Amino acid sequence: MPEFRVLVLGGYGFFGRRLVKRLSRLSGSRIQVAGRSLAAAQALVQELQQGTRARLEAVTVDAQDPGLESTLRRLAPTVMVNASGPFQGADYRLPAACIRAGVHYADLADGRDYVTGIDGLHEAALAAGVTVTSGASSVPALSGAAVDFLAKDLSCVQAIDVGISPGNRTERGLSTVRGILTYCGKPLPAGGSAKVFGWTGARRRAYPSPVGTRLLSPCDVPDLTLFPLRYSGAPEVRFGAGLELEFLHRGMNLLAWMARRGLVRDWSRHATLLKRAADLFKTWGSDAGAMHVQVQGLDRTGSKVTRTWQLVATEGHGPFVPTLAAAAFVRKIQAGALQPGASACVGILDLEDFMREMQGLAIRTEGFA
């Protein structure tokens, strides 16, 4: 039987290194830590070498290389996970190259257009016999699994509310910051008649201890497009993200106000500077973050119900959450449990898959059962 190989592109990056750490528990596999810097990949392999069940290997892969397909054929991974965002404005050359090379593919994308457009590769993936998915991250994979769980016996889903708020002391990657800033002050899809703009306005949400109450503002995620089509009742979908420190959150609201008035066209161009400014306060606040998914709808008797699922991450383990879906996807590929084709990562994983990947992390969940 061929060796099971997992290539993690951006494997030494912010989310990539955490994913590699989780995948190193896979017995009988080879994890290829990939990126443009062989030295950085080798450093991570050396750091994680002790106590791993998998074999770790550092390799060089450039996603922009015209010879990418040949590189994939030479390295012969079974599956590639792309953790090298941001994905806003990206093309599909990487998953397309994987399809041509006969490699399964997943990414941690949360860019709405990128994730929802991956099904354009469905026929090619089907013909090649590989599984391709986008959005194997907190959204829409984990949020979608939570909605599936909460709505499993509802006759109609009327509203879905999702929110994420990381702890301020939790590490944050530049790609994540840049991705968030791309839609700051920009119009978002909305189920109602009112227009919604990224990071404009704020609401308060109470989370379990030790997180407490956090502000949330509208953000652009694939859920806004995918969920109204997936559930009976064409539910109105609302998604909010928040910063623990209120003055930093209000600062994002100010950036959105400036963008809406044309004072700044694209805040993502200033991501490096803004991240440095936020990092001046990185010792403030806590390392505790949370996520919630709330579903409102009708049960089989026609009665209105509201169900909520919540996640709390402590000890700085919040950044592991966006990697859980990709780890679960790889496990399912290893087990031969997924069908060929290309789609957003919704309906592929369930909450049990995520609970399995949370083992050993300071992450707990609670909600409707």
N, C-alpha and C positions, 0 to 999 in steps of 0.2 A: 504494500500500500504506500502511495506517495506520502512524503512528509507533509504535515499540515503546517503551512507557513502563513504568517500574518505580517503584512507590511504596513507599518504605521507611518504615513507621511506627515512630517512635522512632529516626529516622535519625541524630539527633545524640547518641544515648545511648551507653552503654558498648559494646555489640556493634553497634548500628546504624551508628555512624560507621565502624567497621572494615568492615562489609558494604558501605556506600556507597563506600568507598575501593576495594574489590575490584570492585564493579560499574562503577565509573567507567572501567574498561578496555573495556567493551562498546561497540564502534563502532556508530554509527547508532542510538543509544538515548538516551532522556531519563530521567534518574534524579531522581525527585521526593523530596527530603528532607523528611519530614513529621513533624509533632508539634504540640503545643499552642502551642509558642513559635516564632513566625515568626523572631524575632531570633536564636535559637539555630540554627535551620535555615539562615538566611542567613549566619551566621558560619562554619558548616562549608562551605557552598558556596564562600564566598570563600577559605577555607583550601585547598580541594582544586581550585580552578578551573584552576590551571596544570598542563599536561601530561596532562589527561584526554582520553579518546577520546569519552566520552559528554557530552551536555549535562546540566548540573546545574541543578536548579530547587528553590527553597525554597517550601514550601506549608504551610498550616495545616490540620491534621486532628485532630479530637477524637474518639477512639474511643467516647466516651460520648454523643456528640451524637445526639439522635433523628433528625436530618436527615442521618446519615452516608451513607445510600444516595444521596441527592441530591448530596452532596459528591463521592462516587466517580464518579457519572455526569458531573459537571462536569469533574473532573480527568482522567477517561477513562484511567486506567492500564490496561495490559494485564495486569499482575500486581501484587499487593501482597504485601510481606513484612512480617510483624508482628514487630518486634524489641523490643517494649515490654513485657516481662514485669514481674513474675512471672506465671505462668499457673496456679499452684496456686489452685483455687477460682474461676477465671474462667469466664465463660459463652461461648457461641458467637455472640454478636450480630455480631461483626466478620466472621468467615468467612461467616455467613449473609447479611450485607449485601453482601459481595463477590459471592456467588452470584447474588443478585437483580440486581446491577448488571452481571453478565456479566464479572466480574474473576477471574482465577486467583488463588489464595491459598496462601501458605506461612507458617509461623511457626517461631520458634526455641524452642518450648516443650520443656521436659523434665519437666513435671508428668505423672505416670503417668496419672491419671484423665482429664486434659484430652486428652492425646495419644491414648489408647486409645478415647476417646469420639467422636472426630472423624468416625468412619464413620457416625454417625447422620445426617450431612449428605449421604451418598452419593447417594441418589436425587435430591435437589434439585440437586446438582452435576452429576449425569449429565444431567438434563433441561435444565440451563442450558448444557451443553457446556463446563464449566470444570473445571480440575483443582484440587483442594483437598487440602493435606497439612499435617500437624502433626508437629512433632518434627524439623524440618530443621536439626539441630544435631549436636553430638558424640554424643548419644544421642537417639533410637535410630538416626538416619540413618547416621552414620559407624561406630558400633559394629556395626550390622546389616550394612553393606557388608563390614566386616572378617570377620564370622562367615560370611557367604555365600561369601566368598573362601576361608576356611579349611576350610569344610565342603563345598566344591563336589563332591567325589567320595566322600564318606562315606556309608555305608549307614545309619548311625545316629549321632546326636549325643547323647552322654550328659551332658556338662557344659559350661557356658560360663562363663568368668570374665572380667570386664571391670573395669578400674581406671583412674582418672584422678588425677593429682597435679600441680597447677600449681606453678610456682616462687613463692616468697614475695614476691619483688620485682615479680612480675607484677601489673598493675593488677587490681582486682576491683570489680565493680559492686554497688551496694546491692541491686538487684533479685535478683541472684544469691545474695547473702548471705541475703536474706529468704526466698527459695525453699528454700534448704538448711535453714534453721532451722525451716521448717514441719513437717518430719518428724523433727526431732531428738528421740530418745527414743520415737518412735511405732512401732507394729508395722508390719513390711514383709511383702510376700508372700514366701514361702519354699517351695522345692520339697521340703524334707525335713520331718521331724517337729519339729525344734527351732524355737522361735520366734526371730525376728530383729527387732531394733529399730534404728532409725536412729541411727548414730554410737555404737552400743554395742559395745565390744570393738574390737580392732585386730589386724592382721596386717602382716607386713613383706613388701615386694616389691622385688626388685632390678631397677633399670632401667639401660639403657646410659648410659655417661658422656656428659655431665657430671652427669646427674641422680642416679645412685646409688640407695641403698636408701631407701624411703619407707614410712611407715605408711599403711594403708588401713583404713577402717571402712565398715560397710554404709550404703548410701544408697538412697533411693527413686527409681527411674527406670522409664520405660516398658518397658525390656528385660525386667524381671522378669515382666511379664504377656505381652508379645508373643512372646518367643523360645520359650517352651515350646510354644506353639501353632504356631509356624512350622516347626520342624524335627522330622524323624522321630526318635522316641525320647523325646519330651517331656523335653528336657534340664533338669537342675537349673541354675538361673541364679544367679550371684553377682555383685554389683556393689559396688565399693568406691571411695571417694574419700579423698584424703589431703591434709594440709597439710605443707609442707616442714619447718617448724619443729616439732620433736616436742612442745615444751611447749604450743604452740597447738593441736596435734592432741589432746593429752591434755586440754586445756581443753574441746574439743568433746565428748570422752568424758564429762567431768564434767557438762557441760550436759545430756547425754542421761541420765545417772544421776539428776540432779535432776528431769528431766521424768518419768521412769518412776516416781518415787516421789511424784509429785504436788506437788512443791515449786514448780514453774512449769508452768503449763498450756500456754503457747504462746510459745516463744522468739522467734518471728518478730516479735512485738510490740516486741522490744528490738533489732531488727536494726541500727538506726542507731547505738545506743550500742556494741554489740558490734563493729561495723565500725570505729568510731573507736578502740576499744581495740586491735584487731588492727593498725590502721594505725600505731600507735605503733612497731611493729617492722617496718615495710614496707621499711626499708633493710637488714634482715638477710637472710641466705640468698642465693638466686640468682634469676636470671630464667629458669631452665631448668625445663620441665615435661615430663611424659610421660603416655602412655596405652598400655594394653595390652589385647589381646583374645586369650584362650586358649580353644581348643576341644579337647575330648576326645571320642573316639568310636571307631567301628569302620570300617575300610576295606572295600572290596569282598570281601576275602578273610576278613574276620572278625577281623583283627588289630587290637589296640588301638593308637591313635595319639594323640599330643598335638601340636598345632600352635599356634604363637604369632605374632601380629603386633604390632609396637610402633611407636609414634610418639614422637619427641623434638622439642620446640620450644625454641629458644633466642632470645636477643636480645629477649626480651619479646614474642615473636610468638605465644605460647600463646593469647591471647584471640581470635586470628583463626580458630582451629580451629573453634569453634562456628558460625562464619559460612560455612564452606566449603560445607556442604550447601545452604544457601539460595542461594548464588551459582551452584552447579551446577544447582539446580532452575530458576532464572531462565534460565540458558543453554539448558536443555532446552525450556522453554516457548518461547523465541525460535526454536528450531529446529523446533518443532511435533512434538516427540518423545514427548509424554506423552498418555495417554488421559484423558478426562473421568472424574470421580468424586471421592470423598473417602475418604482413608485415612491411617493413620499413615505416616510417611516411612521405610518399610522395603521393600526390593525395588525402589524407584524409582531409586536411584543405585547405582553400583558403585565400587570403589576407583579405577578409572581416572578417573572423574569427579572424585574428590577430589584425585588427583595433579595433574590439570590445574589445579585451583584453588590448589594449593600453590605454583605457580611464582612465584618472586620472594620467597618467604618463607623464613625460617630454620627450616624444618620438614623433618625427614627421617623415613623409615620403613624398617622392616626386618621380615622374617618369611618364612613359608612361601611358596614359589613353585612 
